[in-house]
Amino acid sequence: MGHIERVIFERMRDGDSIRFNDHQYPKIFEAVSRTIRLSAALNISTDIDQISDRLSEIIGAQIDRSTWVFIQFYANFG
């Protein structure tokens, strides 16, 4: 059976060391750029529902409507 390579995010989650010259490293830059764009959209949201929707998109899971996040919101990739 052939070797199935784990994606870089699985390796990061498992605590593996990731080198800058890893051939999957550009995926990190893509994710960071996406999160920066979504964070900017989050920070100009005008109501609680919009904030919840945009934060849900950032984390990839639905935020419970009972959760309130007050903007300005800042996060690093970690």
C-alpha positions in Angstrom: 0.0 0.0 0.0 1.3 3.5 -0.9 2.3 6.2 1.5 -0.4 8.8 2.0 1.1 12.2 2.9 -0.6 14.1 5.7 -1.5 17.7 4.9 0.6 20.3 6.6 -2.3 21.4 9.0 -2.6 17.8 10.3 1.2 17.8 10.9 1.0 21.1 12.7 -1.9 20.0 14.8 0.2 16.9 15.8 3.0 19.1 16.9 5.4 18.2 14.1 8.1 20.6 13.1 7.4 22.3 9.8 10.3 23.7 7.8 10.0 26.8 5.7 11.1 24.8 2.6 8.3 22.2 3.1 6.6 21.8 -0.2 3.2 22.4 1.5 4.3 25.6 3.3 2.4 27.8 0.8 -0.8 26.4 2.2 -0.1 28.2 5.4 0.3 31.5 3.5 -3.0 30.9 1.8 -4.8 30.2 5.1 -3.2 33.3 6.7 -4.3 35.5 3.8 -7.8 34.1 3.9 -8.0 34.7 7.7 -6.7 38.3 7.3 -9.5 39.0 4.7 -12.2 37.4 6.9 -10.9 39.3 10.0 -11.2 42.6 8.1 -14.8 41.7 7.2 -15.5 40.7 10.7 -14.3 44.0 12.1 -16.6 46.0 9.9 -19.7 43.9 10.8 -22.6 45.9 12.0 -24.7 43.4 14.1 -24.3 40.4 16.3 -25.6 37.9 13.7 -23.1 39.2 11.1 -20.3 38.9 13.6 -21.2 35.3 14.5 -21.5 34.4 10.8 -18.1 35.8 9.9 -16.4 34.3 13.0 -17.9 31.0 12.1 -16.4 31.3 8.7 -13.0 32.0 10.1 -12.9 29.0 12.5 -14.8 26.7 10.1 -17.5 25.8 12.7 -20.8 27.4 13.6 -20.7 29.8 16.5 -23.6 29.3 18.9 -25.9 32.3 18.7 -25.5 32.8 22.5 -21.8 33.7 22.0 -21.1 37.3 21.6 -17.8 38.6 20.3 -17.1 42.3 20.4 -15.1 43.9 17.6 -12.2 44.9 17.0 -11.1 41.3 16.9 -7.5 40.4 16.4 -5.9 36.9 16.1 -2.7 35.4 15.0 -2.6 32.2 13.0 -1.9 30.2 16.2 
